[in-house]
Amino acid sequence: MRRFNLASLLSEATRGHTGWGRQWRSPEPKASYDVIIVGGGGHGLGTAHYLAKVHGITNVAVLEKGWIGGGNTGRNTTIIRSNYLYDESAHLYEHSVKLWEGLSQDLNYNVMYSQRGVMMLAHNVHDVQVFKRHVYANRLNGVDNEWLTPEEAQAYCPPLNIDRSARYPVLGAALQRRGGTARHDAVAWGYARAADQRGVDIIQNCEVTGFRRDPATGAVTGVETTKGFIGAKRVGVVAAGHTSVIMERAGVRMPLQSFPLQALVSEPVKPVFPCVVMSNAVHAYISQSDKGELVIGAGTDQYVSYSQQGGLQISTHTLDAICEIFPRFSRMRMLRNWGGIVDVTPDRSPIIGKTPVPGLYVNCGWGTGGFKATPGSAHVFAHTLATGEPHPINAPFTLDRFRTGRLIDEAAAAAVAH
Ligand SMILES: Cc1cc2nc3c(=O)[nH]c(=O)nc-3n(C[C@H](O)[C@H](O)[C@H](O)COP(=O)(O)OP(=O)(O)OC[C@H]3O[C@@H](n4cnc5c(N)ncnc54)[C@H](O)[C@@H]3O)c2cc1C
């Protein structure tokens, strides 16, 4: 596989870019692997990369029922930040932001991580109190976050309406300057290419339909798929909104609900929006892509569903709020909208670790906000799969916490926010 660098770019430019070749192979599955990952999103592909790179485990397959990155990884609004409230979450998401900061170099693939700052608007006294609490808690954990007055917020983001008589007045904002956005497809493709280079088999159009277990020990011995049985010593399920369906086939009932979450983009315009702005109170999130489109995220539907589109009333409500907070966008046309299926836990924190079935591991529950966690989640999940024990960072995020009551309640930071 050729590396991307100035010399290879220049040499390809002189011959019409005809010599790059495929970025990853499309192999047929082998009879068995040391580790099988179910789900070819960013978290699954990243796990395979770190298994190979950090732990030297290369006899690995990633099984994807559709195409890689076709799930939530390729459908999200790409907001990255680490300003979560509790110590456990701050450590997990900050671990991820640190990996984001070196990811393009690690993968030799430009994931376009742009640290343009993520600003969370406070519209009422409750928001002000909650966000200030986050600022102080984040600082204690070494995570950057600062409080801005409405005027400072507008200076950072000029299109922001800070008129006090607005329906959603801006009383201030919390700003994480190291937050930002990345290119979602590139994350899936970069991890796929890097994992493939180290020998990982990425098998698309291969749906996992069930599990085989040892009758004596109950341990998982492989997976049934639409391409036949594939043996495995360990299996990691990383299937986002479909995790509970898959895990039920192994007899494990997951504390998850799956909701549609939707996003939409406007027609492209010149650079007009310098950062990311989130308004949790009105469920609206906005940034501008490098193509020029305004990327707008809405809230989840109120009902559970597996349809990859959201209700029109949800996006209408979001656009209503966007026009009030940024009046200059009121005449823009929306081009496309789409949805993804997000897997939501009762405490809005993920589950990363062992299950009651020996050899079966799960990484899920990222809900509306797991893109930002992709590198960190994949890194600690690879450790868990390789060693059979959690990494210190994911140790608190057990499935068992819903039995013991040791919840990590990030509802205020993650309920609908990204
Ligand atoms: C509209 C929207 C906006 C969002 N915005 C943000 C944001 O701004 N910031 C943020 O941090 N997060 C955001 N998220 C959440 C984020 O996208 C997800 O948490 C994250 O991408 C999950 O990654 P993943 O790799 O776990 O899942 P996915 O990318 O969904 O990958 C799971 C894969 O499993 C595959 N699969 C399912 N069943 C099977 C099976 N039986 N066999 C084989 N494969 C199977 C699926 O096809 C899928 O490709 C958003 C989500 C949506 C939908």
PDBQT file of the ligand as one rigid body, heavy atoms in Angstrom, charges set to zero:
ROOT
HETATM    1  C1  LIG A 501     -27.908  12.325  12.633  1.00  0.00    +0.000 C 
HETATM    2  C2  LIG A 501     -26.817  11.978  13.634  1.00  0.00    +0.000 A 
HETATM    3  C3  LIG A 501     -25.997  12.987  14.113  1.00  0.00    +0.000 A 
HETATM    4  C4  LIG A 501     -24.989  12.689  15.031  1.00  0.00    +0.000 A 
HETATM    5  N1  LIG A 501     -24.124  13.673  15.393  1.00  0.00    +0.000 NA
HETATM    6  C5  LIG A 501     -23.083  13.398  16.192  1.00  0.00    +0.000 A 
HETATM    7  C6  LIG A 501     -22.114  14.403  16.491  1.00  0.00    +0.000 A 
HETATM    8  O1  LIG A 501     -22.204  15.538  16.017  1.00  0.00    +0.000 OA
HETATM    9  N2  LIG A 501     -21.079  14.072  17.315  1.00  0.00    +0.000 N 
HETATM   10  C7  LIG A 501     -20.960  12.835  17.858  1.00  0.00    +0.000 A 
HETATM   11  O2  LIG A 501     -20.026  12.632  18.646  1.00  0.00    +0.000 OA
HETATM   12  N3  LIG A 501     -21.841  11.844  17.565  1.00  0.00    +0.000 NA
HETATM   13  C8  LIG A 501     -22.890  12.086  16.736  1.00  0.00    +0.000 A 
HETATM   14  N4  LIG A 501     -23.780  11.093  16.416  1.00  0.00    +0.000 N 
HETATM   15  C9  LIG A 501     -23.620   9.756  16.997  1.00  0.00    +0.000 C 
HETATM   16  C10 LIG A 501     -22.526   8.982  16.267  1.00  0.00    +0.000 C 
HETATM   17  O3  LIG A 501     -22.782   9.020  14.876  1.00  0.00    +0.000 OA
HETATM   18  C11 LIG A 501     -22.486   7.522  16.720  1.00  0.00    +0.000 C 
HETATM   19  O4  LIG A 501     -22.494   7.434  18.130  1.00  0.00    +0.000 OA
HETATM   20  C12 LIG A 501     -21.214   6.840  16.221  1.00  0.00    +0.000 C 
HETATM   21  O5  LIG A 501     -20.966   7.155  14.867  1.00  0.00    +0.000 OA
HETATM   22  C13 LIG A 501     -21.354   5.347  16.377  1.00  0.00    +0.000 C 
HETATM   23  O6  LIG A 501     -20.293   4.724  15.683  1.00  0.00    +0.000 OA
HETATM   24  P1  LIG A 501     -20.271   3.138  15.572  1.00  0.00    +0.000 P 
HETATM   25  O7  LIG A 501     -19.066   2.768  14.811  1.00  0.00    +0.000 OA
HETATM   26  O8  LIG A 501     -20.470   2.558  16.933  1.00  0.00    +0.000 OA
HETATM   27  O9  LIG A 501     -21.643   2.817  14.802  1.00  0.00    +0.000 OA
HETATM   28  P2  LIG A 501     -22.005   2.732  13.250  1.00  0.00    +0.000 P 
HETATM   29  O10 LIG A 501     -21.212   3.675  12.436  1.00  0.00    +0.000 OA
HETATM   30  O11 LIG A 501     -23.499   2.828  13.157  1.00  0.00    +0.000 OA
HETATM   31  O12 LIG A 501     -21.522   1.285  12.878  1.00  0.00    +0.000 OA
HETATM   32  C14 LIG A 501     -22.235   0.118  13.262  1.00  0.00    +0.000 C 
HETATM   33  C15 LIG A 501     -22.247  -0.788  12.061  1.00  0.00    +0.000 C 
HETATM   34  O13 LIG A 501     -22.792  -2.053  12.440  1.00  0.00    +0.000 OA
HETATM   35  C16 LIG A 501     -23.385  -2.587  11.300  1.00  0.00    +0.000 C 
HETATM   36  N5  LIG A 501     -24.274  -3.682  11.670  1.00  0.00    +0.000 N 
HETATM   37  C17 LIG A 501     -25.468  -3.612  12.306  1.00  0.00    +0.000 A 
HETATM   38  N6  LIG A 501     -25.992  -4.838  12.446  1.00  0.00    +0.000 NA
HETATM   39  C18 LIG A 501     -25.076  -5.713  11.915  1.00  0.00    +0.000 A 
HETATM   40  C19 LIG A 501     -25.057  -7.132  11.763  1.00  0.00    +0.000 A 
HETATM   41  N7  LIG A 501     -26.051  -7.911  12.197  1.00  0.00    +0.000 N 
HETATM   42  N8  LIG A 501     -23.983  -7.689  11.163  1.00  0.00    +0.000 NA
HETATM   43  C20 LIG A 501     -22.936  -6.916  10.715  1.00  0.00    +0.000 A 
HETATM   44  N9  LIG A 501     -22.932  -5.578  10.823  1.00  0.00    +0.000 NA
HETATM   45  C21 LIG A 501     -23.989  -4.978  11.420  1.00  0.00    +0.000 A 
HETATM   46  C22 LIG A 501     -24.125  -1.381  10.699  1.00  0.00    +0.000 C 
HETATM   47  O14 LIG A 501     -24.425  -1.586   9.328  1.00  0.00    +0.000 OA
HETATM   48  C23 LIG A 501     -23.133  -0.273  10.921  1.00  0.00    +0.000 C 
HETATM   49  O15 LIG A 501     -22.320   0.015   9.800  1.00  0.00    +0.000 OA
HETATM   50  C24 LIG A 501     -24.829  11.354  15.497  1.00  0.00    +0.000 A 
HETATM   51  C25 LIG A 501     -25.653  10.340  15.018  1.00  0.00    +0.000 A 
HETATM   52  C26 LIG A 501     -26.642  10.643  14.075  1.00  0.00    +0.000 A 
HETATM   53  C27 LIG A 501     -27.502   9.528  13.560  1.00  0.00    +0.000 C 
ENDROOT
TORSDOF 0
